[in-house]
Amino acid sequence: MGMQDRVLSSKPSPWRGWGLPARALEIEAIHKGSIAEAAGLKPGLIYVVKQNRKLPVDVVTLAAHFVAGTTKSIFIDPLARTKTVVTTKGFPWGMELKKPRHTLLAAARLGRITPADLAEAVLDPSDEVSSQMLAAAHHGVMRISPLSPFMAMATRLFGGKKRMHIARQPQFAAAAAAAAKRGDAKAARHLMPPLTEALLHQMGTTVGALCLFCETEVARAEGKPSQDRANLLRQANLFSPSNQRIAKALTAEGAPTVVVTEATVVRPFAVRYNLAAADVFDGPVDAQRLADSRSVDLTKSLAGLGAGQLAAVVMLSSYRTNGPYAQLMLTLGHLYPVLADRIGFVHILSGSSAIKNVQVVTRFRSGELYAKKRKVPLTVLFDEHEWVSDKLGLQVSPVLFLLDKEGTILFQGCDASDAPYWEALGRLDAGVRA
């Protein structure tokens, strides 16, 4: 089924509203070859979210409600004053959505912004957006209103940030960065919450990157050495390898970024591996297990691809699973029924030979289990001594490679959205070769 066949109807009508709905997202970009492009959607349109108000407003969560059947989506063009109802088979994939800036600023000034939204806005590539969000977060922390008098007073007088609920701590970190940018190092350190394991990992890797980035700003205001700031930024880069703001800050400190997150020059995949299909979740991987396992050869697998098909190779290095990998697999699970005829196989390469922290690893396995449930052709391979990862020079996990039949890299990066698949398919259909 082509993408055009998934668009059942598109009905525009005049829009007479006086203001945008509270739960609305702005289309930032449309990916070529996607359902969204086939539906005639354009950047700048407002996507009206009408689902359960308790749900996070992000593409993957929304798509989970449209895994099958017919979907009616409402889009508003505020400039043309039109409303369009688009009916599609499944979710209209191919949109990059973001919350309107005024909505995020208002939420931050009221102290009600979610950690994920705050992290995305503060780490925005635009200096203007980032600065505005830091200022709004500082206002939201320092204001004294009937909604948060005790929290604000405790923060000012007694360092209540150390005892506050963890969900509030990222906003205090952003407020600390705002104070640091004004040159008030003492206030910045007072506001900055400790970088605990829970703060850096419990709410997702982007929030962890935000807190490390804010700690860097505080360290700069305190006059700490450039090497210390660079070390913090390197950690942030590992948490969010594709973030341009962190990469820019690293460059300003004279330190290289950890990884080139996207293949700017299409090139051949450098390693033609032949690895054992051994999953550590089925038991420890030892010499006997490797001898008994079937081997999977990349060259033969690529030769078996059909015309117009992609292969996905996910490099986990020493990990078996982690938070970004769970998100990547969740997206693939949602997207796969739409692109089942275009994705030939998925190889997961891991160098983990034994499970050390069962509770943490099992929690992050949910995305992979969902992908398997959705029939994604997924095979876990044991990358002994991380040989393939080292050959490719990878320093983060996971990294997604999308390859064509000849082994040409059509996408390389850490983006866990649906964007890499549309980009790679666009290059494949255009006949791009190394």
C-alpha positions as CSV (number, residue, x, y, z in Angstrom):
1,M,0.0,0.0,0.0
2,G,1.4,3.4,-1.0
3,M,1.4,6.4,1.2
4,Q,-1.2,8.1,-1.0
5,D,-3.5,5.1,-0.6
6,R,-3.5,5.7,3.2
7,V,-5.0,9.1,2.8
8,L,-8.8,8.6,2.6
9,S,-10.0,12.2,2.5
10,S,-9.0,15.8,3.2
11,K,-11.8,18.3,3.8
12,P,-11.0,22.0,4.4
13,S,-13.5,24.4,5.9
14,P,-13.4,28.0,7.4
15,W,-12.0,28.3,10.9
16,R,-13.8,30.8,13.1
17,G,-12.0,30.2,16.3
18,W,-10.6,33.0,18.5
19,G,-7.7,31.1,19.9
20,L,-5.8,27.9,19.5
21,P,-6.9,24.8,21.5
22,A,-4.9,24.2,24.7
23,R,-3.8,20.8,23.5
24,A,-2.3,21.6,20.2
25,L,1.0,21.0,18.4
26,E,2.7,22.9,15.6
27,I,4.1,21.1,12.6
28,E,7.8,22.0,12.4
29,A,8.6,19.9,9.3
30,I,7.1,17.3,6.9
31,H,9.2,14.4,5.7
32,K,9.2,13.6,2.0
33,G,7.5,10.4,1.0
34,S,5.5,10.2,4.2
35,I,1.7,9.9,4.8
36,A,1.7,13.5,6.1
37,E,3.2,14.7,2.8
38,A,0.7,12.7,0.8
39,A,-2.1,14.3,2.8
40,G,-0.9,17.8,1.7
41,L,0.2,18.9,5.2
42,K,2.6,21.8,5.5
43,P,4.9,23.2,8.2
44,G,3.2,25.8,10.3
45,L,-0.1,24.0,10.6
46,I,-1.5,23.4,14.1
47,Y,-2.4,19.7,14.9
48,V,-5.3,19.6,17.3
49,V,-4.8,16.9,19.9
50,K,-8.2,15.6,21.2
51,Q,-7.0,12.5,23.0
52,N,-7.0,11.7,26.8
53,R,-5.7,14.9,28.5
54,K,-3.5,12.8,30.8
55,L,-1.4,11.5,27.9
56,P,1.9,13.2,27.1
57,V,1.6,15.1,23.8
58,D,4.2,13.5,21.6
59,V,4.1,11.6,18.3
60,V,4.9,8.2,19.6
61,T,2.3,8.3,22.3
62,L,-0.3,9.7,19.9
63,A,0.5,7.0,17.3
64,A,-0.1,4.3,19.9
65,H,-3.8,5.2,19.8
66,F,-3.9,4.8,16.0
67,V,-2.1,1.5,15.4
68,A,-5.0,0.3,13.3
69,G,-8.2,1.5,11.7
70,T,-9.2,4.9,10.5
71,T,-8.0,8.1,12.0
72,K,-9.5,11.6,11.7
73,S,-7.0,14.4,12.4
74,I,-7.8,18.1,12.7
75,F,-5.3,20.7,11.4
76,I,-5.7,24.5,11.7
77,D,-4.0,27.1,9.6
78,P,-4.1,30.3,11.8
79,L,-3.0,32.5,8.9
80,A,-5.4,31.3,6.3
81,R,-8.2,30.8,8.9
82,T,-8.9,27.3,7.7
83,K,-9.6,24.0,9.4
84,T,-8.9,20.7,7.6
85,V,-10.1,17.3,8.7
86,V,-7.7,14.6,7.3
87,T,-8.8,11.0,7.4
88,T,-6.1,8.3,7.1
89,K,-5.5,4.6,7.6
90,G,-3.6,4.7,10.9
91,F,-1.6,7.6,12.2
92,P,-0.5,10.3,9.7
93,W,3.3,9.6,10.1
94,G,5.9,12.0,8.8
95,M,5.3,15.1,10.9
96,E,7.8,16.7,13.2
97,L,5.6,18.2,16.0
98,K,6.4,20.6,18.7
99,K,4.4,22.5,21.3
100,P,3.9,26.2,20.4
101,R,6.5,28.4,22.1
102,H,3.9,30.6,23.8
103,T,2.4,27.5,25.4
104,L,5.7,26.3,26.8
105,L,6.7,29.7,28.1
106,A,3.4,30.1,29.9
107,A,3.7,26.6,31.5
108,A,7.3,27.4,32.6
109,R,6.3,30.7,34.1
110,L,3.6,29.0,36.1
111,G,6.0,26.2,37.2
112,R,3.8,23.6,35.4
113,I,6.0,22.6,32.5
114,T,6.9,18.9,32.2
115,P,10.6,18.0,32.5
116,A,10.7,16.6,28.9
117,D,9.1,19.7,27.4
118,L,11.5,21.9,29.4
119,A,14.5,19.9,28.3
120,E,13.6,20.1,24.6
121,A,13.0,23.9,24.8
122,V,16.1,24.8,26.8
123,L,18.3,22.6,24.5
124,D,16.7,24.1,21.4
125,P,19.4,25.2,18.8
126,S,18.0,28.7,18.8
127,D,19.7,31.0,21.3
128,E,16.5,33.1,21.6
129,V,14.3,30.1,22.4
130,S,16.8,28.7,24.9
131,S,17.2,32.0,26.7
132,Q,13.5,32.7,26.9
133,M,12.9,29.3,28.4
134,L,15.6,29.7,31.0
135,A,14.2,33.0,32.0
136,A,10.6,31.6,32.2
137,A,11.8,28.6,34.3
138,H,13.5,31.0,36.7
139,H,10.3,33.1,37.0
140,G,8.3,29.9,37.6
141,V,10.7,28.8,40.4
142,M,11.0,32.1,42.2
143,R,7.4,33.3,42.0
144,I,5.3,33.1,45.2
145,S,1.7,32.4,44.5
146,P,-1.1,30.4,46.3
147,L,-0.1,27.4,44.1
148,S,3.5,27.1,45.5
149,P,4.3,29.3,48.5
150,F,6.0,26.8,50.6
151,M,8.2,25.4,47.7
152,A,9.4,28.9,46.7
153,M,10.1,30.0,50.3
154,A,11.9,26.8,51.1
155,T,14.0,27.1,48.0
156,R,15.0,30.7,48.8
157,L,15.7,30.2,52.5
158,F,16.5,26.6,53.3
159,G,17.6,24.9,50.1
160,G,14.4,23.0,49.7
161,K,15.5,22.0,46.2
162,K,17.3,19.1,47.8
163,R,14.1,17.6,49.3
164,M,11.6,18.5,46.6
165,H,9.9,16.0,44.3
166,I,12.3,14.9,41.6
167,A,9.9,16.1,38.8
168,R,10.5,19.7,40.0
169,Q,14.2,19.5,40.0
170,P,14.8,20.0,36.2
171,Q,13.1,23.4,36.4
172,F,15.3,24.4,39.3
173,A,18.3,23.4,37.2
174,A,17.1,25.6,34.4
175,A,16.5,28.4,36.9
176,A,20.1,27.9,38.1
177,A,21.4,28.2,34.6
178,A,19.4,31.5,34.1
179,A,21.0,32.9,37.3
180,A,24.4,31.8,36.1
181,K,23.9,33.6,32.8
182,R,23.2,36.8,34.7
183,G,26.5,36.3,36.5
184,D,25.0,35.5,40.0
185,A,27.0,32.4,40.8
186,K,25.9,32.2,44.4
187,A,22.2,32.1,43.5
188,A,22.9,29.7,40.7
189,R,24.6,27.2,43.0
190,H,21.8,27.6,45.6
191,L,19.2,26.7,43.0
192,M,21.1,23.9,41.3
193,P,19.9,20.5,42.5
194,P,22.5,17.7,43.1
195,L,23.2,15.6,40.0
196,T,21.9,12.3,41.5
197,E,21.5,9.0,39.6
198,A,17.7,9.4,39.8
199,L,17.8,12.9,38.4
200,L,20.0,12.0,35.4
201,H,18.2,8.7,34.5
202,Q,14.7,8.5,35.9
203,M,13.0,11.0,33.6
204,G,14.7,10.2,30.3
205,T,18.0,10.9,28.7
206,T,17.0,14.4,27.4
207,V,16.3,15.5,30.9
208,G,19.6,14.1,32.1
209,A,21.3,16.1,29.3
210,L,19.4,19.3,30.4
211,C,20.6,18.9,34.0
212,L,24.3,18.4,32.9
213,F,24.0,21.4,30.5
214,C,22.7,23.6,33.3
215,E,25.4,22.4,35.7
216,T,27.9,23.5,33.0
217,E,26.5,27.0,33.0
218,V,26.7,27.2,36.8
219,A,30.3,25.9,36.7
220,R,31.1,28.7,34.1
221,A,29.7,31.3,36.5
222,E,31.8,30.0,39.3
223,G,34.9,30.2,37.2
224,K,35.7,26.5,37.1
225,P,38.3,25.3,34.6
226,S,37.3,24.8,31.0
227,Q,38.3,21.1,31.3
228,D,35.7,20.6,34.0
229,R,33.0,22.2,31.9
230,A,34.0,20.1,28.9
231,N,33.7,16.9,30.9
232,L,30.1,17.8,31.9
233,L,29.2,18.6,28.3
234,R,30.7,15.3,27.1
235,Q,28.4,13.5,29.6
236,A,25.5,15.6,28.3
237,N,26.5,14.7,24.7
238,L,26.3,11.0,25.6
239,F,22.8,11.5,27.0
240,S,21.6,13.3,23.9
241,P,24.1,12.7,21.0
242,S,22.0,14.5,18.4
243,N,21.5,17.8,20.3
244,Q,23.0,20.7,18.4
245,R,23.1,23.1,21.4
246,I,25.3,20.7,23.4
247,A,27.5,20.1,20.4
248,K,27.8,23.9,20.0
249,A,28.8,24.3,23.6
250,L,31.4,21.6,23.3
251,T,32.9,23.3,20.3
252,A,33.0,26.6,22.3
253,E,35.0,24.8,25.0
254,G,37.4,23.5,22.4
255,A,36.3,19.9,22.8
256,P,35.0,17.6,20.0
257,T,31.5,16.2,20.1
258,V,31.3,12.5,21.0
259,V,29.8,11.3,17.7
260,V,28.8,12.5,14.2
261,T,25.1,11.8,14.5
262,E,24.1,11.7,10.9
263,A,25.8,10.5,7.7
264,T,26.3,13.8,5.8
265,V,28.1,11.8,3.1
266,V,26.5,8.6,1.9
267,R,29.1,5.8,2.2
268,P,29.4,2.1,2.4
269,F,28.9,0.3,5.8
270,A,32.5,-0.4,6.8
271,V,32.1,-3.8,8.5
272,R,30.6,-7.0,6.9
273,Y,30.1,-8.9,10.1
274,N,29.2,-12.6,10.6
275,L,28.0,-12.9,14.2
276,A,26.2,-15.4,16.4
277,A,22.5,-15.0,17.0
278,A,22.8,-15.1,20.8
279,D,20.7,-13.0,23.1
280,V,21.9,-12.5,26.7
281,F,18.2,-12.4,27.8
282,D,18.1,-16.1,27.0
283,G,21.1,-16.8,29.3
284,P,24.8,-15.9,29.7
285,V,26.7,-15.8,26.4
286,D,29.8,-18.1,26.8
287,A,32.0,-20.0,24.3
288,Q,29.7,-23.1,24.3
289,R,26.7,-21.0,23.6
290,L,28.4,-19.2,20.7
291,A,29.4,-22.5,19.2
292,D,25.8,-23.8,19.4
293,S,24.2,-20.6,18.0
294,R,23.5,-20.0,14.3
295,S,25.5,-17.3,12.6
296,V,24.1,-14.3,10.7
297,D,26.1,-12.9,7.9
298,L,25.4,-9.2,6.9
299,T,26.4,-9.7,3.3
300,K,24.0,-12.6,2.8
301,S,21.2,-10.8,4.6
302,L,21.6,-7.7,2.4
303,A,21.6,-9.9,-0.7
304,G,18.2,-11.2,0.4
305,L,16.6,-7.7,0.5
306,G,13.9,-7.1,-2.1
307,A,13.7,-4.2,-4.5
308,G,13.2,-0.9,-2.6
309,Q,13.8,-2.4,0.8
310,L,15.9,-1.1,3.7
311,A,17.9,-2.9,6.4
312,A,18.2,-1.6,9.9
313,V,21.3,-2.2,12.1
314,V,21.2,-1.0,15.7
315,M,24.5,-0.8,17.5
316,L,24.2,-1.1,21.3
317,S,28.0,-1.5,22.1
318,S,28.3,-2.8,25.6
319,Y,24.6,-2.3,26.5
320,R,21.9,-4.9,25.9
321,T,19.2,-2.2,26.3
322,N,18.8,1.3,27.6
323,G,16.3,4.2,27.6
324,P,17.1,5.6,24.1
325,Y,17.0,2.1,22.6
326,A,13.6,1.5,24.2
327,Q,12.3,4.6,22.6
328,L,13.8,3.7,19.2
329,M,12.2,0.3,19.3
330,L,8.8,1.7,20.4
331,T,8.8,4.0,17.4
332,L,9.8,1.2,15.1
333,G,7.0,-1.0,16.5
334,H,4.4,1.7,15.8
335,L,5.8,2.5,12.3
336,Y,6.5,-1.0,11.1
337,P,2.9,-1.9,9.9
338,V,3.1,1.1,7.6
339,L,6.5,0.3,6.2
340,A,6.5,-3.5,6.5
341,D,7.2,-4.0,2.8
342,R,10.1,-1.5,2.9
343,I,12.0,-2.9,5.9
344,G,13.7,-6.2,5.2
345,F,15.4,-7.0,8.5
346,V,16.6,-5.5,11.8
347,H,19.8,-6.6,13.4
348,I,20.5,-5.6,17.0
349,L,24.3,-5.8,17.9
350,S,25.1,-6.0,21.6
351,G,28.4,-6.8,23.4
352,S,26.7,-7.6,26.7
353,S,27.5,-11.2,27.8
354,A,25.6,-11.2,31.1
355,I,22.8,-9.2,32.7
356,K,24.1,-7.3,35.7
357,N,21.2,-5.0,36.7
358,V,18.2,-7.1,35.9
359,Q,15.6,-4.6,37.1
360,V,16.9,-1.7,35.1
361,V,17.6,-3.7,31.9
362,T,14.2,-5.3,32.1
363,R,12.4,-2.0,32.4
364,F,14.1,-0.7,29.3
365,R,13.2,-3.8,27.3
366,S,9.5,-2.8,26.8
367,G,10.1,-1.1,23.5
368,E,11.8,-4.2,22.0
369,L,9.1,-6.5,23.3
370,Y,6.5,-4.3,21.7
371,A,8.4,-4.2,18.4
372,K,8.4,-8.1,18.4
373,K,4.7,-8.1,19.1
374,R,4.2,-5.9,16.1
375,K,6.1,-8.5,13.9
376,V,9.3,-6.4,13.4
377,P,11.9,-8.9,11.9
378,L,14.3,-8.4,14.7
379,T,17.4,-10.5,15.4
380,V,19.8,-10.0,18.4
381,L,23.5,-10.7,17.5
382,F,26.4,-10.9,19.9
383,D,29.2,-8.4,19.1
384,E,32.0,-10.1,21.0
385,H,34.4,-7.6,22.6
386,E,32.4,-4.9,20.8
387,W,34.4,-5.6,17.7
388,V,32.0,-4.1,15.2
389,S,31.3,-1.0,17.4
390,D,35.1,-0.4,17.7
391,K,35.6,-0.8,13.9
392,L,32.9,1.8,13.3
393,G,34.4,4.2,16.0
394,L,31.2,4.5,17.9
395,Q,31.1,6.0,21.4
396,V,27.4,6.2,22.2
397,S,24.5,3.8,22.4
398,P,22.4,3.2,20.4
399,V,23.3,4.2,16.9
400,L,20.9,3.4,14.1
401,F,22.2,2.6,10.6
402,L,19.8,2.2,7.7
403,L,21.3,0.4,4.7
404,D,20.3,-0.4,1.1
405,K,20.9,-3.7,-0.7
406,E,24.5,-2.8,-1.6
407,G,25.3,-1.9,2.1
408,T,25.2,1.9,1.5
409,I,24.5,3.9,4.6
410,L,21.4,6.0,3.9
411,F,21.1,7.2,7.5
412,Q,23.3,7.0,10.6
413,G,22.3,8.6,13.9
414,C,20.7,8.5,17.3
415,D,17.2,9.9,16.3
416,A,14.5,7.8,17.8
417,S,11.6,9.4,15.8
418,D,10.2,8.2,12.5
419,A,12.3,10.9,10.6
420,P,15.3,8.6,9.8
421,Y,13.1,6.1,7.9
422,W,11.5,8.7,5.7
423,E,14.9,10.3,5.0
424,A,16.5,7.0,4.1
425,L,13.6,5.9,1.9
426,G,13.8,9.2,0.1
427,R,17.5,8.6,-0.6
428,L,16.8,5.1,-1.6
429,D,14.0,6.0,-4.0
430,A,16.2,8.8,-5.5
431,G,18.9,6.2,-6.3
432,V,21.6,7.6,-4.0
433,R,24.7,5.4,-4.0
434,A,28.1,5.6,-2.3
